[in-house]
Amino acid sequence: MNKMDIIEIIEKKKNKKELTKEEIYFFVEGVTNQSIPDYQQSALLMAICINGMNYREIKDLTMAMTYSGYTLDLTSVPGVVLDKHSTGGVGDKTTLIIGPIMASLGVPVAKMSGRGLGITGGTIDKLEAIPGFSSNVSEEQFIEALTKVGFVDGAQTKSFAPADKYLYALRDVTGTVQSIPLIVSSIMSKKLALFTDGIVLDVKCGSGAFMETREDAEELAGIMIEVGKLAKRKCKAVVSDMNEPLGYTVGNILEVVEAVQFLRGTVQNPRLKTLVITLCSEMYKLYLEQSEGVPEMTDEKIEKLILKSIDSGKAYKKFKEFVTNQGGDVSFINSIPYTLEELGESFVSSGCVEIKAKKSGTICGITAHEVGRASQALGAGRITKEDEIDMGAGIVFKKTVSDEVSEGDVIALIYADDKYKLKSAKKMMEKAITIKSDLKEPIHNDIIICKKN
Ligand code: URA
């Protein structure tokens, strides 16, 4: 094909026509080898964003992106190897908790994670807050870790679904991030390039997520499952609430601290606990469905097994094994205090400001989007890809939604190394929190919205 053809492809999508498999593969190849200029890539992205794609087109786009680079075969790893993916949110440290739980139950978890951008935190940044931890994992190390430890988390390399790297960078600056076909192909291409036996997707919904409404989140979940199935990969999805941040902390070291305290059983935020148990249960069901000779289990029995892995200390032990295996300093993990109240200076940035209740009443909302912006302003997140992260910056919540407060009570502590950052984040935090003194109806803030198969 020549340059004319890409113009025809753009025009076809502009005119709401279906693209053929060949046209989609031609586009992705041109993105990968950068023979199609950015302006033409952007034009097609915008046409897709506005006019959408059908299932077949989304599947072809996803598969073309999956095979745009390196793939990782995991057939040499014994057992049913699973992956878990969250579409991104504020305070989401579930991977740090779920990986060790599942590994301690004998179900290997293979993860390739990303870094945070915008208001969304990234698992790799959180893990790299542990001194010495390396997310640079070779193919051999990845397979060895899965076989030996049962949980591995490496950073996506440039050669992994490279078409997505180029397309995501363009989407970020052309207003084309918010598009179901583009989100599905971006996420699923990276998931499918890792040949796991099944994937559990945590699709976030609300002010701190890509999908703000339940309808959009359910649609996204349904299409991701469908595309996974078309690619012969077993998938389940959970749609979960991201209107308020997840757990008591936001920020890199802080989220490692909360994950460790959760695994030790000393601090377990109820919404985080419900989500962890739900996602682990869905993963365990995927494992059972693909295992021969394993007796069927009720949901209650699966939940008990998960809770036992935490209560017995097995999941926490597995977490330390995982950290050690990837070069992390386990003495740092051991030095983490048992409660958030005991956090010493070595875990947080030097400056701290209290966010206090402006009036007495019930906290009826803590907007995840605003909290995400505040955490970015504090230095816990990036505004551009090149930004350095302050690992000790972030937020600790002392109160959460539904709590009663009196005027002047401390709702949150914010940490940064600079008073100007603290000042601007304080304003955002105050905007995020809604208190009502005359609340008439109960607050509904269930974390699980629905499950999909
Ligand atoms: N995460 C991704 O990797 N891609 C998207 O498009 C959205 C979230």
Residues whose N, C-alpha, C, O or C-beta is under 5 A from the ligand:
A	BS01	URA	T87 V177 L182 I183 S186 I187
